Amino acid sequence: MSGPGRRGTLMDRTTHLAVRGARSEIGSHGGGDLAAVAGDLWQQFTSGGRATLWDLAVLRAAALSPEVAVVSREPEPAVLRYRRRAAESEAAFAVRVASHEDAEERLAHTDPDSAAAGLAAGRRVFLATVRGDVRPPGASGTSYRLFPGAGDASPTLTRVTAGDLLAELG
């Protein structure tokens, strides 16, 4: 979140909001003002009015590839494989992928990250992960990750930022 600071300056605030099931000791870190900011951020980011990084990754994947694999952890760990259908537009394909429903294949796996790495091994891919822990052997292409991990060291995947994903839409 960015906003004006002192005259002629810009303050940058990075805030992590838990998706579910987390608790914060916000009272011990600034009390009411910080709680109000967190509440406002939560409202903004959960209102459905903003594109998420997931949305950007799905749009890019669906636009550039006829096949998309999604690691799903709920209700049970699996890799969902989607293939664009003959009469399906890129936008419709993206909506279907984002829904986590109607996949052509559902590959149940106790470690879906390693299953996804296996699917991507030796292929040209766009890999988007929360943590950069998926490192497909021999894969080339583009990688986006929200948090660092072992896959960041891949010499064959070009890492992009959230800004890069957004810029591609413009």
Summary of the structure (lengths in Angstrom):
residues: 170
radius of gyration: 18.6
end to end distance: 21.4
largest distance: 56.3
contacts: 410
relative contact order: 0.11
helix: 36%
strand: 25%
